Amino acid sequence: MQSQGKSREDMKLTPDQFAKHLPKSYDKWAKHNPRYFHLEEKLRQKADTVGYLEMADLIAITRVLGNPFNIRARLQSASSEDEVKQSTAEAIRHLGEPQSALRAILKIKRWGRTYSTKTLRCISPQNYVALDSLLIRNISPTYLSSKDEVDRYVQFIGLCQQILQKVNVPGPRHNNSWFLADVEIGLFQFVWDGGRLT
């Protein structure tokens, strides 16, 4: 008896192959997460104009992008408003240096890698992506070889940039462009659906 749909084996793509698949995965994610884009715009503007985020902004991220393991309560009990402002301000000042930006956000206690990178993606979607354990598990270690959390994140940014360079269809942003975050969004949906980058 043949199974319906694609098998996991059929869903293994190289970065070049995924570049062609990106619009389909991106559209699916965007359809199910419309509130994200409003949040992204709000936090991007706040980063540009105010220069830091507040506790309420991080809580908004958990409301829109999920609250696994009650990260919201853990954040609120472990970190102060001043710590959030200082760490996000430092990250925003260092947006041109991904290692420094991520290290700054990681100073927020109980926020963790996944939500620290989601924060960077929200405030600078042109240049930043989110990296969680689902992506790490389903992307070949060839691309994410570092055991250091910060270095592995920079490798993931590089992988998304490599994919972005291969995309040859109009994107969802102003002037039909693609942001780096859009590549990661599509990649997340692809692995969520059972795909793997080889």
C-alpha positions as CSV (number, residue, x, y, z in Angstrom):
1,M,0.0,0.0,0.0
2,Q,1.4,3.4,-1.0
3,S,1.3,6.3,1.4
4,Q,-0.3,9.5,0.3
5,G,1.7,12.7,0.0
6,K,5.5,13.0,-0.1
7,S,7.6,10.8,2.1
8,R,10.3,12.3,4.3
9,E,12.9,11.1,1.7
10,D,11.1,13.1,-1.0
11,M,11.3,16.2,1.2
12,K,15.1,16.4,1.3
13,L,16.3,19.4,-0.6
14,T,19.6,21.1,-1.1
15,P,19.8,24.9,-0.4
16,D,19.6,25.5,-4.2
17,Q,16.5,23.3,-4.5
18,F,14.9,24.9,-1.5
19,A,15.3,28.4,-3.1
20,K,12.8,27.3,-5.7
21,H,10.5,25.8,-3.0
22,L,10.7,29.0,-0.8
23,P,7.7,30.9,-2.0
24,K,5.3,28.0,-1.4
25,S,6.6,27.5,2.2
26,Y,6.7,31.2,2.9
27,D,3.1,31.7,1.7
28,K,1.9,28.9,3.9
29,W,3.6,30.3,7.0
30,A,2.4,33.8,6.3
31,K,-1.2,32.7,5.8
32,H,-1.2,31.1,9.3
33,N,0.7,33.9,11.1
34,P,-0.6,37.2,9.8
35,R,-0.2,38.9,13.2
36,Y,3.6,38.5,13.0
37,F,4.0,41.1,10.3
38,H,2.3,43.8,12.4
39,L,4.5,42.9,15.4
40,E,7.6,43.0,13.2
41,E,6.7,46.5,11.9
42,K,6.0,47.8,15.4
43,L,9.3,46.5,16.9
44,R,11.3,47.5,13.9
45,Q,10.1,51.1,14.1
46,K,10.6,51.1,17.9
47,A,14.2,49.9,17.5
48,D,14.8,52.6,14.9
49,T,13.2,55.5,16.8
50,V,13.6,54.6,20.5
51,G,16.7,52.4,20.3
52,Y,15.6,49.7,22.8
53,L,12.7,47.3,23.5
54,E,10.8,46.9,26.8
55,M,9.5,43.9,28.7
56,A,6.1,44.4,27.1
57,D,7.6,44.1,23.6
58,L,9.2,40.8,24.5
59,I,5.9,39.6,26.0
60,A,4.2,40.6,22.7
61,I,6.7,38.3,20.9
62,T,5.5,35.4,23.0
63,R,1.9,36.2,22.3
64,V,2.4,36.2,18.6
65,L,5.2,33.6,18.1
66,G,4.2,31.2,20.9
67,N,4.9,30.7,24.6
68,P,6.5,27.2,24.9
69,F,7.5,26.1,28.4
70,N,5.9,29.3,29.7
71,I,8.9,31.4,28.6
72,R,6.9,34.5,29.3
73,A,6.6,33.8,33.0
74,R,10.2,32.7,33.2
75,L,11.4,35.9,31.5
76,Q,9.3,38.1,33.8
77,S,10.5,36.4,37.0
78,A,14.2,36.3,36.0
79,S,14.8,39.6,34.2
80,S,14.1,43.3,35.1
81,E,12.8,46.0,32.8
82,D,16.2,47.7,33.0
83,E,18.0,44.6,31.9
84,V,15.7,44.2,28.9
85,K,16.2,47.8,27.9
86,Q,20.0,47.7,28.3
87,S,20.4,44.4,26.5
88,T,18.1,45.3,23.6
89,A,19.7,48.7,23.3
90,E,23.2,47.1,23.1
91,A,22.0,44.6,20.5
92,I,20.4,47.4,18.4
93,R,23.7,49.4,18.5
94,H,25.5,46.3,17.2
95,L,23.1,45.2,14.4
96,G,26.0,45.4,12.0
97,E,27.8,42.7,14.0
98,P,25.6,39.5,14.4
99,Q,27.8,38.0,17.0
100,S,27.7,41.0,19.3
101,A,24.0,41.6,18.7
102,L,23.1,38.1,19.7
103,R,25.4,38.0,22.7
104,A,23.7,41.2,23.9
105,I,20.2,39.7,23.7
106,L,21.4,36.5,25.3
107,K,22.1,38.5,28.4
108,I,18.4,38.6,29.0
109,K,17.9,35.9,31.6
110,R,15.6,33.0,30.7
111,W,15.0,34.4,27.2
112,G,17.2,31.8,25.4
113,R,18.6,31.3,21.9
114,T,15.3,30.8,20.1
115,Y,13.6,33.9,21.5
116,S,16.8,36.0,21.4
117,T,17.0,35.3,17.7
118,K,13.3,35.9,17.2
119,T,13.8,39.3,18.8
120,L,16.6,40.1,16.3
121,R,14.5,38.9,13.4
122,C,11.6,41.2,14.6
123,I,13.8,44.3,14.9
124,S,15.9,43.8,11.7
125,P,14.1,41.3,9.3
126,Q,16.2,42.4,6.4
127,N,19.4,41.0,8.0
128,Y,18.4,38.6,10.8
129,V,16.6,35.3,11.2
130,A,15.3,33.1,14.1
131,L,17.0,29.8,14.9
132,D,15.3,27.1,17.0
133,S,15.9,23.5,17.7
134,L,13.5,22.3,15.0
135,L,15.7,24.0,12.3
136,I,18.9,22.8,13.9
137,R,17.6,19.2,13.9
138,N,16.5,19.3,10.3
139,I,19.4,21.1,8.6
140,S,22.4,19.1,7.7
141,P,25.3,19.6,10.2
142,T,27.3,20.5,7.1
143,Y,25.8,23.9,7.3
144,L,25.5,24.3,11.0
145,S,28.8,22.7,12.2
146,S,29.7,24.9,15.1
147,K,29.0,23.8,18.6
148,D,29.2,27.4,19.8
149,E,25.7,28.9,19.9
150,V,26.6,32.3,18.5
151,D,28.9,31.0,15.8
152,R,26.2,28.5,14.7
153,Y,23.7,31.3,14.4
154,V,26.1,33.2,12.2
155,Q,26.5,30.1,10.1
156,F,22.7,30.0,9.8
157,I,22.5,33.6,8.7
158,G,25.1,32.7,6.0
159,L,23.0,29.7,4.9
160,C,19.9,31.9,4.5
161,Q,21.9,34.5,2.6
162,Q,23.1,31.7,0.2
163,I,19.5,30.6,-0.4
164,L,18.4,34.2,-0.8
165,Q,20.9,34.7,-3.6
166,K,19.3,31.8,-5.5
167,V,15.7,33.0,-5.3
168,N,14.6,34.3,-8.7
169,V,10.9,35.1,-8.1
170,P,9.4,38.4,-6.8
171,G,9.3,38.6,-3.0
172,P,6.6,39.7,-0.6
173,R,8.2,42.9,0.6
174,H,8.3,46.4,-0.8
175,N,9.6,46.5,-4.4
176,N,9.0,42.7,-4.6
177,S,12.1,42.1,-2.5
178,W,12.8,39.2,-0.1
179,F,14.2,39.8,3.4
180,L,16.5,37.3,5.1
181,A,13.7,36.7,7.6
182,D,11.5,35.6,4.8
183,V,13.9,32.8,3.8
184,E,14.0,31.6,7.4
185,I,10.2,31.7,7.7
186,G,9.9,29.6,4.6
187,L,12.6,27.2,5.8
188,F,10.9,26.8,9.2
189,Q,7.6,26.0,7.5
190,F,9.4,23.5,5.2
191,V,10.9,21.6,8.2
192,W,7.7,21.9,10.2
193,D,6.0,20.0,7.3
194,G,8.6,17.3,7.5
195,G,11.3,18.5,5.1
196,R,15.0,18.5,5.6
197,L,17.8,20.5,4.2
198,T,20.7,18.3,3.0
